[in-house]
Amino acid sequence: MRTKRRVEAFDTHMFAQCNTSCEVSSMTPADVYRCIDRCSRDR
């Protein structure tokens, strides 16, 4: 349980970082979503 919560907190932080950089570089919401998906898998 404790470990899972820590992972989720990390994912949220990672997602926020990806989301910020992706929104800048991508035009459409679909592009942003794909960018975030790629970004979060790369880390």
C-alpha distance matrix in Angstrom:
0.0 3.8 5.5 5.2 6.5 8.9 10.1 10.8 12.7 14.6 15.5 16.8 18.9 20.1 21.0 22.9 24.9 25.7 26.6 29.0 30.8 30.9 32.5 35.2 36.1 35.8 38.2 36.8 33.4 33.1 33.8 31.2 28.6 29.6 29.7 26.2 25.0 27.0 25.9 22.2 22.8 25.0 22.7
3.8 0.0 3.8 5.5 5.4 6.5 8.9 10.2 11.0 12.8 14.6 15.7 17.2 18.7 20.1 21.7 23.4 24.6 25.8 27.8 29.5 30.1 31.7 34.1 35.2 35.3 37.9 36.8 33.6 33.5 33.9 31.1 28.8 29.9 29.5 25.9 25.2 26.9 25.3 21.7 22.6 24.4 21.6
5.5 3.8 0.0 3.8 5.5 5.2 6.3 8.8 10.0 10.8 12.4 14.4 15.7 16.5 18.2 20.2 21.5 22.4 24.0 26.1 27.5 28.0 30.0 32.3 33.0 33.2 36.0 35.1 32.0 31.7 31.7 29.1 26.8 27.5 27.0 23.6 22.6 24.0 22.5 18.9 19.5 21.1 18.4
5.2 5.5 3.8 0.0 3.8 5.4 5.1 6.2 8.7 9.9 10.5 12.4 14.4 15.2 16.1 18.4 20.1 20.7 21.9 24.4 25.9 26.0 27.7 30.3 31.1 30.9 33.4 32.2 29.0 28.6 29.0 26.4 23.9 24.8 24.7 21.2 20.1 21.9 20.7 17.0 17.6 19.9 17.5
6.5 5.4 5.5 3.8 0.0 3.8 5.4 5.1 6.3 8.7 9.8 10.6 12.6 14.2 15.1 16.7 18.7 19.8 20.7 22.8 24.8 25.2 26.6 29.1 30.3 30.3 32.7 31.6 28.3 28.4 28.8 25.9 23.7 25.1 24.7 21.0 20.5 22.6 21.0 17.4 18.8 20.9 18.3
8.9 6.5 5.2 5.4 3.8 0.0 3.8 5.5 5.2 6.3 8.7 10.0 10.9 12.4 14.2 15.6 17.0 18.4 19.8 21.6 23.2 24.0 25.7 27.9 29.0 29.5 32.2 31.5 28.5 28.6 28.5 25.5 23.7 24.8 23.9 20.3 20.1 21.6 19.5 16.1 17.6 19.0 16.0
10.1 8.9 6.3 5.1 5.4 3.8 0.0 3.8 5.4 5.1 6.1 8.6 10.0 10.4 12.0 14.2 15.4 16.1 17.8 20.0 21.2 21.7 23.7 26.0 26.7 26.9 29.7 28.9 26.0 25.8 25.6 22.9 20.8 21.6 20.8 17.4 16.8 18.2 16.4 12.8 14.0 15.7 13.0
10.8 10.2 8.8 6.2 5.1 5.5 3.8 0.0 3.8 5.4 5.0 6.1 8.7 9.7 10.2 12.2 14.3 14.9 15.8 18.2 20.0 20.2 21.7 24.3 25.3 25.2 27.7 26.7 23.5 23.5 23.8 20.9 18.7 20.1 19.6 15.9 15.6 17.7 16.1 12.5 14.3 16.5 14.2
12.7 11.0 10.0 8.7 6.3 5.2 5.4 3.8 0.0 3.8 5.5 5.2 6.4 8.6 9.8 10.8 12.7 14.3 15.2 16.9 18.9 19.7 21.1 23.3 24.8 25.1 27.6 27.0 24.0 24.6 24.5 21.3 19.7 21.3 20.2 16.5 17.0 18.8 16.6 13.4 15.9 17.4 14.6
14.6 12.8 10.8 9.9 8.7 6.3 5.1 5.4 3.8 0.0 3.8 5.4 5.2 6.1 8.4 9.9 10.8 12.2 13.9 15.6 16.9 17.9 19.8 21.8 22.8 23.5 26.4 26.1 23.4 23.7 23.1 20.0 18.7 19.7 18.2 14.7 15.2 16.4 13.8 10.8 13.1 14.1 11.0
15.5 14.6 12.4 10.5 9.8 8.7 6.1 5.0 5.5 3.8 0.0 3.8 5.4 5.0 5.8 8.5 9.8 10.2 11.6 14.0 15.4 15.6 17.5 19.9 20.7 20.9 23.6 23.0 20.2 20.2 19.9 16.9 15.2 16.2 15.2 11.6 11.7 13.4 11.3 8.0 10.5 12.3 10.0
16.8 15.7 14.4 12.4 10.6 10.0 8.6 6.1 5.2 5.4 3.8 0.0 3.8 5.4 5.0 6.2 8.7 9.8 10.2 12.3 14.4 14.9 16.0 18.5 20.0 20.1 22.5 21.9 18.9 19.6 19.5 16.2 14.8 16.7 15.6 11.8 12.9 15.0 12.7 10.1 13.2 14.9 12.8
18.9 17.2 15.7 14.4 12.6 10.9 10.0 8.7 6.4 5.2 5.4 3.8 0.0 3.8 5.4 5.1 6.4 8.7 9.8 10.9 12.8 14.1 15.5 17.3 18.9 19.8 22.5 22.5 20.0 20.9 20.2 16.7 16.1 17.7 15.8 12.4 14.0 15.4 12.4 10.4 13.7 14.4 11.8
20.1 18.7 16.5 15.2 14.2 12.4 10.4 9.7 8.6 6.1 5.0 5.4 3.8 0.0 3.8 5.4 5.2 6.2 8.4 10.0 11.0 12.0 14.1 15.9 16.8 17.6 20.7 20.8 18.5 18.9 17.8 14.6 14.0 14.9 12.8 9.6 11.0 11.9 8.8 6.8 10.2 10.7 8.3
21.0 20.1 18.2 16.1 15.1 14.2 12.0 10.2 9.8 8.4 5.8 5.0 5.4 3.8 0.0 3.8 5.4 5.0 5.8 8.5 10.0 10.0 11.7 14.2 15.2 15.3 18.0 17.7 15.1 15.6 15.0 11.7 10.8 12.3 10.7 7.1 8.9 10.8 8.3 6.6 10.3 11.6 10.4
22.9 21.7 20.2 18.4 16.7 15.6 14.2 12.2 10.8 9.9 8.5 6.2 5.1 5.4 3.8 0.0 3.8 5.5 5.0 6.2 8.8 9.8 10.5 12.7 14.5 15.1 17.6 17.7 15.3 16.7 15.9 12.3 12.3 14.4 12.4 9.2 11.9 13.6 10.8 9.9 13.7 14.5 13.0
24.9 23.4 21.5 20.1 18.7 17.0 15.4 14.3 12.7 10.8 9.8 8.7 6.4 5.2 5.4 3.8 0.0 3.8 5.4 5.3 6.5 8.5 10.1 11.3 12.8 14.2 17.2 18.0 16.3 17.5 15.9 12.4 13.2 14.4 11.6 9.1 12.1 12.6 9.2 9.3 13.0 12.7 11.2
25.7 24.6 22.4 20.7 19.8 18.4 16.1 14.9 14.3 12.2 10.2 9.8 8.7 6.2 5.0 5.5 3.8 0.0 3.8 5.5 5.4 5.8 8.4 10.1 10.6 11.5 14.7 15.3 13.6 14.3 12.5 9.3 9.9 10.7 7.8 5.5 8.6 9.1 6.0 6.9 10.4 10.4 9.9
26.6 25.8 24.0 21.9 20.7 19.8 17.8 15.8 15.2 13.9 11.6 10.2 9.8 8.4 5.8 5.0 5.4 3.8 0.0 3.8 5.6 5.1 5.9 8.6 10.0 10.2 12.7 12.9 10.9 12.3 11.1 7.4 8.4 10.4 8.2 5.9 9.5 11.0 8.8 9.5 13.0 13.6 13.5
29.0 27.8 26.1 24.4 22.8 21.6 20.0 18.2 16.9 15.6 14.0 12.3 10.9 10.0 8.5 6.2 5.3 5.5 3.8 0.0 3.8 5.5 5.5 6.6 9.0 10.3 12.8 14.0 12.7 14.7 13.0 9.6 11.5 13.4 10.6 9.2 12.9 13.7 11.0 12.3 15.8 15.7 15.2
30.8 29.5 27.5 25.9 24.8 23.2 21.2 20.0 18.9 16.9 15.4 14.4 12.8 11.0 10.0 8.8 6.5 5.4 5.6 3.8 0.0 3.8 5.6 5.4 6.5 8.7 11.9 13.7 13.2 14.6 12.0 9.2 11.6 12.4 9.0 8.7 12.3 12.1 9.4 11.7 14.7 13.9 13.9
30.9 30.1 28.0 26.0 25.2 24.0 21.7 20.2 19.7 17.9 15.6 14.9 14.1 12.0 10.0 9.8 8.5 5.8 5.1 5.5 3.8 0.0 3.8 5.3 5.2 5.8 9.1 10.3 9.8 10.8 8.3 5.5 8.2 8.9 5.8 6.3 9.9 10.0 8.4 10.9 13.6 13.4 14.3
32.5 31.7 30.0 27.7 26.6 25.7 23.7 21.7 21.1 19.8 17.5 16.0 15.5 14.1 11.7 10.5 10.1 8.4 5.9 5.5 5.6 3.8 0.0 3.8 5.6 5.4 7.4 8.7 8.3 10.5 8.7 5.8 9.0 10.8 8.6 8.9 12.5 13.3 12.0 14.0 16.9 17.1 17.8
35.2 34.1 32.3 30.3 29.1 27.9 26.0 24.3 23.3 21.8 19.9 18.5 17.3 15.9 14.2 12.7 11.3 10.1 8.6 6.6 5.4 5.3 3.8 0.0 3.8 5.9 8.0 10.6 11.3 13.4 10.9 8.8 12.3 13.4 10.7 11.6 15.1 15.1 13.5 16.1 18.8 18.3 18.9
36.1 35.2 33.0 31.1 30.3 29.0 26.7 25.3 24.8 22.8 20.7 20.0 18.9 16.8 15.2 14.5 12.8 10.6 10.0 9.0 6.5 5.2 5.6 3.8 0.0 3.8 6.9 9.8 11.2 12.3 9.0 8.1 11.6 11.7 8.9 10.9 14.0 13.3 12.3 15.4 17.6 16.8 18.1
35.8 35.3 33.2 30.9 30.3 29.5 26.9 25.2 25.1 23.5 20.9 20.1 19.8 17.6 15.3 15.1 14.2 11.5 10.2 10.3 8.7 5.8 5.4 5.9 3.8 0.0 3.8 6.2 7.8 8.7 5.6 5.5 9.1 9.4 7.7 10.1 12.8 12.7 12.6 15.5 17.4 17.3 19.0
38.2 37.9 36.0 33.4 32.7 32.2 29.7 27.7 27.6 26.4 23.6 22.5 22.5 20.7 18.0 17.6 17.2 14.7 12.7 12.8 11.9 9.1 7.4 8.0 6.9 3.8 0.0 3.8 6.9 8.4 6.5 7.2 10.6 11.3 10.7 12.9 15.3 15.7 16.0 18.6 20.6 20.8 22.6
36.8 36.8 35.1 32.2 31.6 31.5 28.9 26.7 27.0 26.1 23.0 21.9 22.5 20.8 17.7 17.7 18.0 15.3 12.9 14.0 13.7 10.3 8.7 10.6 9.8 6.2 3.8 0.0 3.8 5.3 5.2 6.3 8.7 10.0 10.5 12.4 14.3 15.4 16.2 18.3 20.1 21.0 22.9
33.4 33.6 32.0 29.0 28.3 28.5 26.0 23.5 24.0 23.4 20.2 18.9 20.0 18.5 15.1 15.3 16.3 13.6 10.9 12.7 13.2 9.8 8.3 11.3 11.2 7.8 6.9 3.8 0.0 3.8 5.4 5.0 6.1 8.6 9.7 10.5 12.2 14.2 14.9 16.3 18.3 19.8 21.4
33.1 33.5 31.7 28.6 28.4 28.6 25.8 23.5 24.6 23.7 20.2 19.6 20.9 18.9 15.6 16.7 17.5 14.3 12.3 14.7 14.6 10.8 10.5 13.4 12.3 8.7 8.4 5.3 3.8 0.0 3.8 5.4 5.0 6.2 8.5 9.9 10.5 12.3 14.0 15.4 16.7 18.4 20.5
33.8 33.9 31.7 29.0 28.8 28.5 25.6 23.8 24.5 23.1 19.9 19.5 20.2 17.8 15.0 15.9 15.9 12.5 11.1 13.0 12.0 8.3 8.7 10.9 9.0 5.6 6.5 5.2 5.4 3.8 0.0 3.8 5.4 5.1 6.0 8.5 9.8 10.5 11.9 14.1 15.4 16.3 18.6
31.2 31.1 29.1 26.4 25.9 25.5 22.9 20.9 21.3 20.0 16.9 16.2 16.7 14.6 11.7 12.3 12.4 9.3 7.4 9.6 9.2 5.5 5.8 8.8 8.1 5.5 7.2 6.3 5.0 5.4 3.8 0.0 3.8 5.5 5.0 6.1 8.5 9.8 10.2 12.1 14.2 15.2 16.8
28.6 28.8 26.8 23.9 23.7 23.7 20.8 18.7 19.7 18.7 15.2 14.8 16.1 14.0 10.8 12.3 13.2 9.9 8.4 11.5 11.6 8.2 9.0 12.3 11.6 9.1 10.6 8.7 6.1 5.0 5.4 3.8 0.0 3.8 5.4 5.2 6.1 8.6 9.7 10.6 12.4 14.3 15.9
29.6 29.9 27.5 24.8 25.1 24.8 21.6 20.1 21.3 19.7 16.2 16.7 17.7 14.9 12.3 14.4 14.4 10.7 10.4 13.4 12.4 8.9 10.8 13.4 11.7 9.4 11.3 10.0 8.6 6.2 5.1 5.5 3.8 0.0 3.8 5.5 5.0 6.1 8.4 10.0 10.7 12.3 14.7
29.7 29.5 27.0 24.7 24.7 23.9 20.8 19.6 20.2 18.2 15.2 15.6 15.8 12.8 10.7 12.4 11.6 7.8 8.2 10.6 9.0 5.8 8.6 10.7 8.9 7.7 10.7 10.5 9.7 8.5 6.0 5.0 5.4 3.8 0.0 3.8 5.4 5.2 5.9 8.5 9.9 10.5 12.6
26.2 25.9 23.6 21.2 21.0 20.3 17.4 15.9 16.5 14.7 11.6 11.8 12.4 9.6 7.1 9.2 9.1 5.5 5.9 9.2 8.7 6.3 8.9 11.6 10.9 10.1 12.9 12.4 10.5 9.9 8.5 6.1 5.2 5.5 3.8 0.0 3.8 5.4 4.9 6.0 8.4 9.8 11.0
25.0 25.2 22.6 20.1 20.5 20.1 16.8 15.6 17.0 15.2 11.7 12.9 14.0 11.0 8.9 11.9 12.1 8.6 9.5 12.9 12.3 9.9 12.5 15.1 14.0 12.8 15.3 14.3 12.2 10.5 9.8 8.5 6.1 5.0 5.4 3.8 0.0 3.8 5.5 5.4 6.3 8.7 10.6
27.0 26.9 24.0 21.9 22.6 21.6 18.2 17.7 18.8 16.4 13.4 15.0 15.4 11.9 10.8 13.6 12.6 9.1 11.0 13.7 12.1 10.0 13.3 15.1 13.3 12.7 15.7 15.4 14.2 12.3 10.5 9.8 8.6 6.1 5.2 5.4 3.8 0.0 3.8 5.6 5.2 6.2 9.0
25.9 25.3 22.5 20.7 21.0 19.5 16.4 16.1 16.6 13.8 11.3 12.7 12.4 8.8 8.3 10.8 9.2 6.0 8.8 11.0 9.4 8.4 12.0 13.5 12.3 12.6 16.0 16.2 14.9 14.0 11.9 10.2 9.7 8.4 5.9 4.9 5.5 3.8 0.0 3.8 5.5 5.2 6.7
22.2 21.7 18.9 17.0 17.4 16.1 12.8 12.5 13.4 10.8 8.0 10.1 10.4 6.8 6.6 9.9 9.3 6.9 9.5 12.3 11.7 10.9 14.0 16.1 15.4 15.5 18.6 18.3 16.3 15.4 14.1 12.1 10.6 10.0 8.5 6.0 5.4 5.6 3.8 0.0 3.8 5.5 5.7
22.8 22.6 19.5 17.6 18.8 17.6 14.0 14.3 15.9 13.1 10.5 13.2 13.7 10.2 10.3 13.7 13.0 10.4 13.0 15.8 14.7 13.6 16.9 18.8 17.6 17.4 20.6 20.1 18.3 16.7 15.4 14.2 12.4 10.7 9.9 8.4 6.3 5.2 5.5 3.8 0.0 3.8 5.6
25.0 24.4 21.1 19.9 20.9 19.0 15.7 16.5 17.4 14.1 12.3 14.9 14.4 10.7 11.6 14.5 12.7 10.4 13.6 15.7 13.9 13.4 17.1 18.3 16.8 17.3 20.8 21.0 19.8 18.4 16.3 15.2 14.3 12.3 10.5 9.8 8.7 6.2 5.2 5.5 3.8 0.0 3.8
22.7 21.6 18.4 17.5 18.3 16.0 13.0 14.2 14.6 11.0 10.0 12.8 11.8 8.3 10.4 13.0 11.2 9.9 13.5 15.2 13.9 14.3 17.8 18.9 18.1 19.0 22.6 22.9 21.4 20.5 18.6 16.8 15.9 14.7 12.6 11.0 10.6 9.0 6.7 5.7 5.6 3.8 0.0
